[in-house]
Amino acid sequence: MPNIWEKNKIDDWKDIVSWVKGYNATLSETLKGVTHATAYFLRKESSDTVTLYHKLYYSESNQWIERVTIKTFDFNLLPEWAKGKVTEAGVTEVDVTEEIEAEL
């Protein structure tokens, strides 16, 4: 699958949501007819960086596969709801699937 992150400059949270929408559309087309699910996690890496984990799960040859795409970007690009979640979580990944899907 293409690495869409390399093509897109991330200037604000809207860029991230836009990427997720486009990436999910590409995945839906690529995985047409294949059982799959997506989850999103954030992890604060340092005082000024955070990583978004896009986790794709799909069934292939009767086995579940997990494919993870990550993007690290500036902590200040996060909306307030996300800043609070990742700060509380410390270095642990925090599930933000519900919040991101609500923005899609």
All heavy atoms as an XYZ file, in Angstrom:
856
protein
N       0.830     -1.176      0.000
C       0.000      0.000      0.000
C       0.879      1.246      0.000
O       1.931      1.245      0.624
C      -0.902      0.007      1.229
C      -1.988     -1.019      1.172
S      -3.027     -0.915      2.615
C      -3.771     -2.511      2.499
N       0.437      2.292     -0.659
C       1.263      3.507     -0.723
C       1.351      4.199      0.631
O       0.432      4.127      1.433
C       0.512      4.385     -1.732
C      -0.897      3.901     -1.675
C      -0.821      2.432     -1.374
N       2.468      4.852      0.858
C       2.639      5.613      2.085
C       2.173      7.047      1.832
O       2.920      7.889      1.375
C       4.094      5.603      2.545
C       4.270      6.307      3.874
O       3.349      6.935      4.390
N       5.449      6.195      4.423
N       0.915      7.300      2.125
C       0.308      8.601      1.849
C       0.921      9.693      2.719
O       0.962     10.850      2.342
C      -1.213      8.516      2.037
C      -1.779      7.527      1.035
C      -1.873      9.881      1.872
C      -3.239      7.241      1.180
N       1.439      9.338      3.888
C       2.038     10.352      4.773
C       3.145     11.116      4.067
O       3.337     12.291      4.300
C       2.616      9.708      6.018
C       1.617      9.256      7.040
C       1.479      7.984      7.496
C       0.639     10.021      7.725
N       0.480      7.921      8.414
C      -0.042      9.155      8.589
C       0.274     11.361      7.702
C      -1.077      9.581      9.418
C      -0.748     11.790      8.533
C      -1.405     10.912      9.376
N       3.910     10.445      3.230
C       5.045     11.093      2.590
C       4.609     12.191      1.628
O       5.338     13.142      1.389
C       5.892     10.064      1.840
C       6.601      9.111      2.776
C       7.373      8.048      2.041
O       7.406      8.064      0.802
O       7.947      7.180      2.715
N       3.399     12.098      1.088
C       2.926     13.068      0.117
C       2.292     14.295      0.766
O       2.146     15.316      0.122
C       1.875     12.432     -0.789
C       2.380     11.302     -1.626
C       1.245     10.804     -2.479
C       1.537      9.451     -3.050
N       0.393      8.918     -3.776
N       1.849     14.169      1.996
C       1.073     15.223      2.623
C       1.839     15.918      3.744
O       2.336     15.269      4.651
C      -0.222     14.649      3.211
C      -1.128     14.097      2.144
O      -1.129     14.579      1.026
N      -1.881     13.082      2.479
N       1.889     17.234      3.659
C       2.465     18.015      4.742
C       1.394     18.183      5.815
O       0.238     18.442      5.505
C       2.919     19.375      4.212
C       3.661     20.175      5.238
C       4.228     21.432      4.647
C       5.000     22.131      5.752
N       5.016     23.550      5.605
N       1.764     18.039      7.050
C       0.833     18.145      8.164
C       1.002     19.518      8.813
O       2.003     19.792      9.464
C       1.084     17.034      9.208
C       1.068     15.651      8.567
C       0.089     17.138     10.345
C      -0.231     15.253      7.931
N       0.015     20.398      8.605
C       0.055     21.733      9.188
C      -0.928     21.906     10.329
O      -0.749     22.782     11.167
C      -0.249     22.797      8.127
C       0.874     22.920      7.109
O       2.048     22.826      7.501
O       0.554     23.094      5.920
N      -1.994     21.108     10.337
C      -2.967     21.201     11.425
C      -3.768     19.903     11.515
O      -3.589     18.990     10.719
C      -3.882     22.419     11.272
C      -4.716     22.400      9.994
O      -5.043     21.311      9.487
O      -5.047     23.492      9.513
N      -4.629     19.815     12.508
C      -5.411     18.609     12.771
C      -6.298     18.252     11.574
O      -6.520     17.085     11.281
C      -6.231     18.788     14.042
C      -7.042     17.582     14.397
C      -8.394     17.473     14.351
C      -6.553     16.311     14.832
N      -8.779     16.215     14.734
C      -7.664     15.480     15.043
C      -5.279     15.796     15.077
C      -7.550     14.163     15.473
C      -5.168     14.483     15.514
C      -6.293     13.678     15.703
N      -6.799     19.254     10.864
C      -7.644     19.007      9.695
C      -6.895     18.200      8.640
O      -7.484     17.387      7.936
C      -8.146     20.319      9.099
C      -9.153     21.019      9.960
C      -9.571     22.337      9.338
C     -10.425     23.121     10.316
N     -10.764     24.443      9.799
N      -5.585     18.419      8.514
C      -4.774     17.646      7.569
C      -4.747     16.172      7.956
O      -4.770     15.291      7.105
C      -3.340     18.176      7.512
C      -3.236     19.557      6.906
O      -4.116     19.938      6.111
O      -2.259     20.258      7.233
N      -4.696     15.907      9.242
C      -4.658     14.528      9.727
C      -6.001     13.847      9.461
O      -6.055     12.730      8.941
C      -4.281     14.486     11.220
C      -2.844     14.993     11.386
C      -4.452     13.085     11.803
C      -2.463     15.378     12.776
N      -7.099     14.536      9.786
C      -8.433     13.985      9.542
C      -8.636     13.757      8.046
O      -9.168     12.726      7.634
C      -9.525     14.903     10.131
C     -10.916     14.438      9.720
C      -9.407     14.956     11.656
N      -8.183     14.679      7.229
C      -8.292     14.542      5.780
C      -7.515     13.327      5.295
O      -7.983     12.561      4.440
C      -7.774     15.812      5.096
O      -7.803     15.669      3.709
N      -6.311     13.131      5.823
C      -5.525     11.955      5.447
C      -6.257     10.676      5.825
O      -6.340      9.741      5.030
C      -4.151     11.964      6.113
C      -3.447     10.679      5.852
C      -2.761     10.330      4.739
C      -3.440      9.512      6.704
N      -2.305      9.029      4.838
C      -2.712      8.514      6.033
C      -3.971      9.233      7.957
C      -2.506      7.251      6.578
C      -3.764      7.975      8.496
C      -3.035      6.996      7.813
N      -6.803     10.630      7.050
C      -7.507      9.432      7.506
C      -8.674      9.127      6.572
O      -8.871      7.976      6.175
C      -7.983      9.587      8.971
C      -8.928      8.465      9.362
C      -6.789      9.620      9.922
N      -9.441     10.143      6.189
C     -10.571      9.936      5.269
C     -10.088      9.339      3.948
O     -10.652      8.368      3.451
C     -11.275     11.254      4.990
C     -12.147     11.739      6.100
C     -12.800     13.064      5.719
C     -13.615     13.614      6.857
N     -14.224     14.920      6.522
N      -9.063      9.930      3.377
C      -8.541      9.444      2.107
C      -7.949      8.055      2.199
O      -8.164      7.205      1.324
N      -7.208      7.812      3.261
C      -6.577      6.510      3.453
C      -7.634      5.427      3.639
O      -7.548      4.343      3.056
C      -5.626      6.568      4.637
C      -4.703      5.382      4.755
C      -3.872      5.008      3.709
C      -4.652      4.641      5.926
C      -3.003      3.923      3.820
C      -3.788      3.558      6.045
C      -2.976      3.205      4.988
O      -2.132      2.128      5.105
N      -8.666      5.732      4.431
C      -9.736      4.759      4.643
C     -10.485      4.460      3.350
O     -10.879      3.316      3.114
C     -10.694      5.241      5.728
C     -10.115      5.077      7.110
O      -9.132      4.384      7.314
N     -10.716      5.734      8.077
N     -10.682      5.474      2.514
C     -11.345      5.253      1.224
C     -10.504      4.321      0.350
O     -11.033      3.406     -0.287
C     -11.583      6.587      0.520
N      -9.192      4.549      0.349
C      -8.285      3.692     -0.414
C      -8.314      2.262      0.119
O      -8.381      1.301     -0.656
C      -6.842      4.240     -0.357
O      -6.826      5.545     -0.910
C      -5.872      3.351     -1.099
N      -8.285      2.120      1.435
C      -8.317      0.789      2.041
C      -9.619      0.070      1.737
O      -9.623     -1.128      1.443
C      -8.118      0.879      3.561
C      -6.737      1.274      4.031
C      -6.731      1.461      5.541
C      -5.700      0.248      3.616
N     -10.744      0.790      1.809
C     -12.041      0.165      1.534
C     -12.089     -0.382      0.115
O     -12.630     -1.456     -0.121
C     -13.169      1.176      1.746
O     -13.289      1.476      3.111
N     -11.510      0.360     -0.809
C     -11.480     -0.097     -2.198
C     -10.535     -1.294     -2.359
O     -10.865     -2.286     -3.005
C     -11.049      1.043     -3.128
C     -11.171      0.721     -4.585
C     -12.599      0.451     -5.042
O     -13.546      1.023     -4.482
O     -12.758     -0.366     -5.964
N      -9.363     -1.196     -1.739
C      -8.367     -2.265     -1.829
C      -8.856     -3.548     -1.164
O      -8.599     -4.642     -1.649
C      -7.042     -1.822     -1.164
O      -6.594     -0.626     -1.794
C      -5.975     -2.884     -1.261
N      -9.569     -3.388     -0.053
C     -10.012     -4.550      0.722
C     -11.473     -4.903      0.470
O     -12.101     -5.550      1.302
C      -9.792     -4.271      2.218
C      -8.347     -4.091      2.646
C      -8.257     -3.619      4.083
C      -7.559     -5.378      2.462
N     -11.992     -4.487     -0.668
C     -13.388     -4.771     -1.002
C     -13.634     -6.271     -0.914
O     -12.900     -7.072     -1.482
C     -13.692     -4.280     -2.411
C     -15.167     -4.281     -2.743
C     -15.401     -3.712     -4.122
C     -15.788     -2.259     -3.938
N     -16.143     -1.602     -5.178
N     -14.645     -6.647     -0.132
C     -14.982     -8.056      0.032
C     -14.179     -8.757      1.113
O     -14.402     -9.934      1.377
N     -13.233     -8.048      1.739
C     -12.407     -8.631      2.795
C     -12.875     -8.070      4.136
O     -13.047     -6.857      4.291
C     -10.912     -8.274      2.591
C     -10.065     -8.786      3.741
C     -10.414     -8.824      1.262
N     -13.082     -8.932      5.100
C     -13.462     -8.483      6.440
C     -12.303     -7.708      7.038
O     -11.176     -8.200      7.080
C     -13.812     -9.691      7.331
O     -14.870    -10.423      6.708
C     -14.232     -9.253      8.711
N     -12.583     -6.471      7.480
C     -11.521     -5.659      8.070
C     -12.090     -4.652      9.066
O     -13.286     -4.386      9.083
C     -10.712     -4.939      6.983
C     -11.490     -3.933      6.200
N     -12.317     -4.286      5.170
C     -11.545     -2.589      6.291
C     -12.863     -3.203      4.653
N     -12.424     -2.154      5.321
N     -11.212     -4.127      9.908
C     -11.573     -3.119     10.915
C     -10.383     -2.191     11.110
O      -9.239     -2.551     10.824
C     -11.928     -3.796     12.233
N     -10.678     -0.990     11.597
C      -9.642      0.004     11.819
C      -9.754      0.552     13.234
O     -10.858      0.730     13.745
C      -9.793      1.173     10.814
O      -9.752      0.645      9.491
C      -8.692      2.184     10.973
N      -8.619      0.843     13.854
C      -8.580      1.481     15.166
C      -7.495      2.552     15.142
O      -6.540      2.465     14.361
C      -8.288      0.456     16.256
N      -7.660      3.562     15.988
C      -6.721      4.681     16.042
C      -6.251      4.876     17.471
O      -7.046      4.850     18.405
C      -7.398      5.974     15.562
C      -8.071      5.826     14.231
C      -9.415      5.487     14.139
C      -7.350      5.997     13.054
C     -10.028      5.335     12.911
C      -7.966      5.845     11.822
C      -9.304      5.524     11.763
O      -9.912      5.364     10.539
N      -4.949      5.099     17.613
C      -4.350      5.323     18.918
C      -3.407      6.513     18.848
O      -2.786      6.756     17.803
C      -3.554      4.084     19.367
C      -4.416      2.870     19.572
C      -4.731      2.042     18.512
C      -4.912      2.567     20.827
C      -5.536      0.929     18.687
C      -5.714      1.451     21.020
C      -6.029      0.624     19.948
N      -3.302      7.241     19.946
C      -2.329      8.324     20.065
C      -1.388      7.999     21.199
O      -1.772      7.382     22.195
C      -3.023      9.661     20.358
C      -3.806     10.289     19.221
C      -4.609     11.484     19.742
C      -2.880     10.727     18.095
N      -0.152      8.447     21.048
C       0.853      8.265     22.101
C       1.743      9.499     22.119
O       2.284      9.899     21.080
C       1.698      7.037     21.819
C       2.792      6.819     22.848
C       3.615      5.608     22.495
N       4.761      5.538     23.348
C       5.254      4.424     23.841
N       4.698      3.279     23.540
N       6.311      4.443     24.608
N       1.893     10.091     23.290
C       2.777     11.243     23.430
C       4.199     10.724     23.548
O       4.527      9.958     24.439
C       2.398     12.069     24.658
C       3.116     13.384     24.728
C       2.541     14.262     25.822
C       3.256     15.601     25.826
N       2.775     16.443     26.920
N       5.048     11.150     22.618
C       6.429     10.664     22.561
C       7.370     11.534     23.394
O       8.341     11.038     23.955
C       6.912     10.612     21.119
C       6.050      9.758     20.199
C       6.015      8.287     20.562
O       6.917      7.813     21.267
O       5.077      7.600     20.131
N       7.094     12.837     23.407
C       7.906     13.779     24.179
C       7.024     14.982     24.485
O       5.836     14.975     24.155
C       9.139     14.213     23.371
O       8.750     15.001     22.267
N       7.595     16.020     25.053
C       6.783     17.192     25.385
C       6.243     17.892     24.148
O       5.249     18.604     24.218
C       7.593     18.174     26.229
O       8.709     18.645     25.487
N       6.877     17.668     22.997
C       6.424     18.376     21.798
C       6.058     17.479     20.615
O       5.753     17.975     19.539
C       7.465     19.404     21.364
C       8.818     18.794     21.043
O       9.025     17.603     21.343
O       9.663     19.497     20.483
N       6.042     16.151     20.791
C       5.650     15.272     19.684
C       4.652     14.211     20.144
O       4.649     13.788     21.299
C       6.861     14.550     19.045
O       7.510     13.768     20.043
C       7.822     15.524     18.410
N       3.830     13.797     19.194
C       2.830     12.765     19.423
C       2.787     11.886     18.179
O       3.104     12.338     17.086
C       1.445     13.394     19.736
C       0.892     14.151     18.558
C       0.462     12.371     20.227
N       2.422     10.621     18.362
C       2.320      9.693     17.240
C       0.892      9.188     17.139
O       0.290      8.807     18.136
C       3.281      8.503     17.420
O       4.614      8.998     17.478
C       3.172      7.523     16.266
N       0.374      9.213     15.902
C      -0.914      8.605     15.594
C      -0.641      7.224     15.021
O       0.166      7.085     14.100
C      -1.682      9.439     14.564
C      -2.961      8.797     14.016
C      -4.025      8.704     15.106
C      -3.487      9.576     12.826
N      -1.289      6.222     15.590
C      -1.198      4.848     15.092
C      -2.510      4.511     14.399
O      -3.570      4.575     15.014
C      -0.993      3.858     16.239
C       0.334      4.000     16.930
C       0.551      5.001     17.872
C       1.376      3.121     16.656
C       1.768      5.135     18.506
C       2.599      3.245     17.288
C       2.787      4.253     18.214
O       3.992      4.385     18.844
N      -2.451      4.214     13.118
C      -3.610      3.758     12.346
C      -3.451      2.251     12.246
O      -2.546      1.757     11.563
C      -3.580      4.411     10.960
C      -4.708      4.010     10.068
N      -4.755      2.790      9.430
C      -5.820      4.669      9.702
C      -5.860      2.721      8.703
N      -6.524      3.860      8.849
N      -4.295      1.509     12.956
C      -4.172      0.052     12.989
C      -5.282     -0.568     12.153
O      -6.458     -0.347     12.404
C      -4.223     -0.459     14.428
C      -3.041      0.039     15.257
C      -2.998     -0.586     16.628
C      -1.773     -0.094     17.381
N      -1.604     -0.801     18.658
N      -4.869     -1.323     11.167
C      -5.792     -2.011     10.281
C      -5.735     -3.498     10.590
O      -4.646     -4.082     10.683
C      -5.378     -1.775      8.822
C      -6.090     -2.608      7.765
C      -7.561     -2.231      7.680
C      -5.402     -2.447      6.418
N      -6.895     -4.097     10.752
C      -6.998     -5.532     10.990
C      -7.830     -6.125      9.857
O      -8.890     -5.604      9.527
C      -7.698     -5.807     12.325
C      -7.016     -5.139     13.496
C      -7.408     -3.869     13.925
C      -5.973     -5.763     14.161
C      -6.778     -3.252     14.994
C      -5.337     -5.150     15.227
C      -5.747     -3.894     15.639
O      -5.118     -3.284     16.696
N      -7.317     -7.193      9.250
C      -8.070     -7.833      8.175
C      -7.794     -9.328      8.177
O      -6.789     -9.797      8.713
C      -7.760     -7.217      6.814
C      -6.311     -7.309      6.385
C      -5.864     -8.342      5.578
C      -5.395     -6.345      6.791
C      -4.537     -8.419      5.179
C      -4.076     -6.410      6.405
C      -3.645     -7.454      5.596
O      -2.328     -7.524      5.218
N      -8.714    -10.048      7.580
C      -8.619    -11.499      7.527
C      -8.016    -11.924      6.191
O      -8.457    -11.488      5.134
C     -10.017    -12.100      7.680
O      -9.948    -13.499      7.617
N      -6.995    -12.760      6.272
C      -6.333    -13.287      5.079
C      -5.986    -14.745      5.341
O      -5.302    -15.053      6.318
C      -5.065    -12.486      4.784
C      -4.340    -12.880      3.528
C      -3.138    -11.988      3.285
O      -3.323    -10.904      2.710
O      -2.024    -12.381      3.694
N      -6.449    -15.630      4.485
C      -6.210    -17.068      4.625
C      -6.596    -17.565      6.018
O      -5.844    -18.276      6.679
C      -4.743    -17.404      4.338
O      -4.372    -16.991      3.055
N      -7.770    -17.136      6.469
C      -8.307    -17.532      7.776
C      -7.439    -17.105      8.954
O      -7.479    -17.726     10.011
C      -8.567    -19.040      7.821
C      -9.670    -19.440      6.879
O     -10.637    -18.707      6.690
N      -9.526    -20.598      6.265
N      -6.632    -16.080      8.762
C      -5.802    -15.530      9.841
C      -6.006    -14.026      9.892
O      -6.130    -13.371      8.866
C      -4.319    -15.789      9.572
C      -3.719    -16.796     10.463
C      -2.214    -16.887     10.222
O      -1.694    -16.560      9.170
N      -1.523    -17.349     11.229
N      -6.033    -13.482     11.117
C      -6.144    -12.034     11.256
C      -4.765    -11.408     11.164
O      -3.823    -11.862     11.799
C      -6.815    -11.657     12.573
C      -8.297    -11.775     12.470
C      -9.059    -12.840     12.871
C      -9.186    -10.838     11.884
N     -10.377    -12.611     12.580
C     -10.486    -11.379     11.973
C      -9.026     -9.589     11.290
C     -11.607    -10.713     11.499
C     -10.150     -8.922     10.830
C     -11.416     -9.489     10.934
N      -4.661    -10.358     10.369
C      -3.418     -9.626     10.163
C      -3.596     -8.231     10.744
O      -4.653     -7.617     10.591
C      -3.085     -9.497      8.649
C      -3.129    -10.849      7.940
C      -1.785     -8.750      8.430
C      -2.070    -11.819      8.377
N      -2.558     -7.727     11.389
C      -2.562     -6.350     11.876
C      -1.506     -5.577     11.091
O      -0.356     -6.003     11.010
C      -2.217     -6.280     13.370
C      -2.142     -4.848     13.886
C      -1.669     -4.765     15.326
O      -0.604     -5.341     15.643
O      -2.363     -4.132     16.127
N      -1.917     -4.461     10.508
C      -0.991     -3.597      9.788
C      -1.071     -2.220     10.435
O      -2.150     -1.649     10.567
C      -1.370     -3.510      8.321
C      -0.395     -2.657      7.552
C      -0.812     -2.545      6.103
N       0.075     -1.620      5.455
C       0.834     -1.913      4.435
N       0.808     -3.122      3.934
N       1.609     -1.015      3.900
N       0.090     -1.704     10.841
C       0.124     -0.429     11.562
C       0.856      0.614     10.722
O       1.963      0.376     10.252
C       0.831     -0.582     12.930
C       0.848      0.748     13.681
C       0.154     -1.662     13.760
N       0.202      1.756     10.555
C       0.814      2.907      9.902
C       0.912      3.992     10.960
O      -0.056      4.241     11.686
C      -0.055      3.399      8.729
O      -0.237      2.317      7.820
C       0.595      4.560      8.011
N       2.079      4.618     11.086
C       2.250      5.639     12.112
C       2.686      6.961     11.492
O       3.271      6.996     10.420
C       3.261      5.216     13.196
C       4.661      5.065     12.618
C       2.831      3.945     13.894
C       5.752      4.915     13.659
N       2.352      8.006     12.210
C       2.813      9.342     11.833
C       3.077     10.119     13.108
O       2.221     10.238     13.969
C       1.761     10.065     10.990
C       2.143     11.475     10.619
C       3.391     11.510      9.785
C       3.731     12.930      9.370
N       5.025     13.002      8.727
N       4.290     10.639     13.226
C       4.654     11.479     14.357
C       4.613     12.926     13.907
O       5.096     13.270     12.833
C       6.058     11.098     14.875
O       6.029      9.717     15.264
C       6.463     11.939     16.071
N       4.010     13.766     14.734
C       3.861     15.173     14.389
C       3.859     16.008     15.667
O       3.918     15.473     16.775
C       2.596     15.410     13.554
C       1.340     14.853     14.169
C       0.560     15.619     15.007
C       0.956     13.548     13.909
C      -0.590     15.111     15.576
C      -0.191     13.024     14.469
C      -0.968     13.811     15.305
N       3.784     17.313     15.507
C       3.860     18.247     16.620
C       2.647     18.120     17.545
O       1.505     18.134     17.081
C       3.968     19.674     16.072
C       4.296     20.665     17.156
O       5.464     20.683     17.601
O       3.375     21.405     17.573
N       2.903     18.037     18.826
C       1.854     17.909     19.842
C       0.843     19.052     19.745
O      -0.350     18.856     19.956
C       2.494     17.870     21.236
C       1.514     17.825     22.363
C       0.882     16.647     22.703
C       1.223     18.963     23.100
C      -0.026     16.592     23.752
C       0.320     18.927     24.147
C      -0.312     17.739     24.476
N       1.293     20.239     19.416
C       0.409     21.405     19.358
C      -0.638     21.324     18.251
O      -1.584     22.113     18.241
C       1.226     22.692     19.209
C       1.986     23.004     20.474
O       1.518     22.728     21.579
N       3.175     23.549     20.330
N      -0.503     20.391     17.315
C      -1.493     20.228     16.257
C      -2.744     19.486     16.726
O      -3.766     19.499     16.049
C      -0.888     19.499     15.063
C       0.271     20.192     14.354
C       0.760     19.338     13.186
C      -0.114     21.584     13.882
N      -2.657     18.849     17.884
C      -3.796     18.101     18.408
C      -4.901     19.039     18.879
O      -4.627     20.106     19.427
C      -3.375     17.245     19.603
C      -2.487     16.051     19.347
C      -2.078     15.422     20.674
C      -3.190     15.025     18.480
N      -6.171     18.622     18.717
C      -7.267     19.376     19.327
C      -7.207     19.197     20.847
O      -6.567     18.259     21.343
C      -8.521     18.753     18.724
C      -8.105     17.403     18.258
C      -6.641     17.479     17.951
N      -7.877     20.060     21.572
C      -7.807     20.026     23.042
C      -8.220     18.680     23.625
O      -7.603     18.206     24.571
C      -8.650     21.161     23.646
C      -8.064     22.538     23.398
C      -6.617     22.691     23.883
O      -6.306     22.258     25.013
O      -5.808     23.233     23.122
N      -9.265     18.042     23.076
C      -9.711     16.764     23.627
C      -8.604     15.722     23.550
O      -8.437     14.908     24.448
C     -10.978     16.248     22.929
C     -10.810     15.891     21.488
C     -11.130     16.655     20.413
C     -10.277     14.670     20.953
N     -10.832     16.005     19.236
C     -10.310     14.775     19.535
C      -9.776     13.500     21.510
C      -9.868     13.765     18.690
C      -9.337     12.493     20.671
C      -9.386     12.628     19.277
N      -7.819     15.757     22.469
C      -6.742     14.777     22.287
C      -5.541     15.098     23.166
O      -4.901     14.189     23.691
C      -6.334     14.723     20.818
N      -5.234     16.376     23.322
C      -4.116     16.762     24.196
C      -4.338     16.237     25.600
O      -3.418     15.698     26.218
C      -3.955     18.284     24.225
C      -3.377     18.856     22.967
C      -3.265     20.368     23.068
C      -2.739     20.958     21.772
N      -2.703     22.435     21.829
N      -5.545     16.378     26.100
C      -5.853     15.891     27.442
C      -5.706     14.383     27.562
O      -5.138     13.877     28.528
N      -6.188     13.658     26.568
C      -6.107     12.189     26.611
C      -4.672     11.691     26.586
O      -4.314     10.800     27.344
C      -6.891     11.571     25.454
C      -8.362     11.587     25.656
C      -9.042     10.758     24.583
C     -10.480     10.596     24.947
N     -10.886      9.227     25.081
N      -3.843     12.237     25.710
C      -2.480     11.718     25.620
C      -1.633     12.177     26.799
O      -0.732     11.453     27.208
C      -1.782     12.058     24.282
C      -2.503     11.425     23.126
C      -1.634     13.534     24.075
N      -1.922     13.328     27.362
C      -1.177     13.788     28.537
C      -1.494     12.899     29.731
O      -0.597     12.502     30.471
C      -1.509     15.260     28.838
O      -1.139     16.046     27.703
C      -0.752     15.754     30.059
N      -2.769     12.556     29.903
C      -3.171     11.669     30.995
C      -2.590     10.273     30.830
O      -2.249      9.615     31.801
C      -4.697     11.566     31.052
C      -5.369     12.822     31.534
C      -6.883     12.744     31.403
O      -7.425     11.645     31.140
O      -7.524     13.789     31.560
N      -2.473      9.820     29.588
C      -2.001      8.460     29.325
C      -0.495      8.317     29.524
O       0.008      7.212     29.646
C      -2.365      8.053     27.897
N       0.229      9.428     29.550
C       1.682      9.344     29.677
C       2.276      8.744     28.419
O       2.019      9.217     27.331
N       3.053      7.682     28.544
C       3.688      7.061     27.380
C       2.865      5.892     26.832
O       3.291      5.204     25.931
C       5.129      6.581     27.688
C       6.019      7.755     27.999
C       5.135      5.571     28.814
N       1.691      5.687     27.389
C       0.830      4.600     26.949
C      -0.016      5.055     25.770
O      -0.471      6.185     25.721
C      -0.107      4.172     28.100
O       0.682      3.853     29.236
C      -0.954      2.986     27.712
N      -0.244      4.159     24.843
C      -1.152      4.460     23.737
C      -2.567      4.616     24.290
O      -2.984      3.857     25.150
C      -1.175      3.317     22.725
C       0.073      3.157     21.932
C      -0.035      1.984     20.969
O      -1.096      1.375     20.818
O       1.007      1.670     20.385
N      -3.267      5.602     23.774
C      -4.654      5.809     24.177
C      -5.543      5.640     22.939
O      -5.243      6.160     21.872
C      -4.854      7.183     24.858
C      -4.478      8.324     23.955
C      -6.264      7.340     25.361
N      -6.601      4.862     23.098
C      -7.531      4.585     22.005
C      -8.391      5.815     21.746
O      -9.096      6.294     22.638
C      -8.407      3.393     22.381
C      -9.309      2.919     21.256
O      -9.508      3.670     20.280
O      -9.817      1.793     21.359
N      -8.327      6.334     20.528
C      -9.122      7.502     20.127
C      -9.978      7.162     18.902
O     -10.384      8.050     18.157
C      -8.225      8.733     19.861
C      -7.586      9.231     21.155
C      -7.174      8.444     18.810
N     -10.267      5.894     18.725
C     -11.036      5.441     17.571
C     -12.393      6.137     17.506
O     -12.781      6.666     16.461
C     -11.226      3.913     17.612
O      -9.940      3.294     17.667
C     -11.992      3.410     16.403
N     -13.103      6.143     18.598
C     -14.443      6.733     18.629
C     -14.400      8.214     18.269
O     -15.219      8.700     17.470
C     -15.040      6.540     20.013
C     -16.494      6.927     20.124
C     -17.080      6.583     21.485
O     -16.997      5.415     21.892
O     -17.597      7.505     22.128
N     -13.446      8.949     18.813
C     -13.356     10.384     18.560
C     -12.987     10.677     17.101
O     -13.562     11.575     16.479
C     -12.324     11.028     19.491
C     -12.716     11.047     20.946
C     -12.404      9.751     21.707
O     -12.004      8.757     21.074
O     -12.563      9.748     22.931
N     -12.045      9.929     16.560
C     -11.648     10.166     15.177
C     -12.763      9.781     14.221
O     -13.067     10.510     13.276
C     -10.334      9.440     14.846
C      -9.185     10.150     15.583
C     -10.076      9.414     13.338
C      -7.820      9.608     15.352
N     -13.424      8.664     14.469
C     -14.530      8.266     13.602
C     -15.663      9.290     13.640
O     -16.339      9.487     12.640
C     -15.013      6.864     13.945
C     -14.025      5.811     13.493
C     -14.461      4.383     13.753
O     -15.455      4.167     14.492
O     -13.808      3.493     13.213
N     -15.850      9.954     14.769
C     -16.877     10.993     14.861
C     -16.523     12.193     13.975
O     -17.430     12.885     13.509
C     -17.040     11.443     16.316
N     -15.249     12.417     13.731
C     -14.812     13.529     12.891
C     -14.850     13.191     11.405
O     -14.736     14.079     10.569
C     -13.409     13.969     13.287
C     -13.342     14.599     14.648
C     -12.045     15.302     14.934
O     -11.501     15.955     14.003
O     -11.565     15.211     16.068
N     -14.954     11.920     11.088
C     -14.941     11.516      9.677
C     -16.238     11.777      8.999
O     -17.212     11.719      9.002
C     -14.544     10.048      9.537
C     -13.177      9.706     10.084
C     -12.913      8.210      9.939
C     -12.099     10.470      9.328
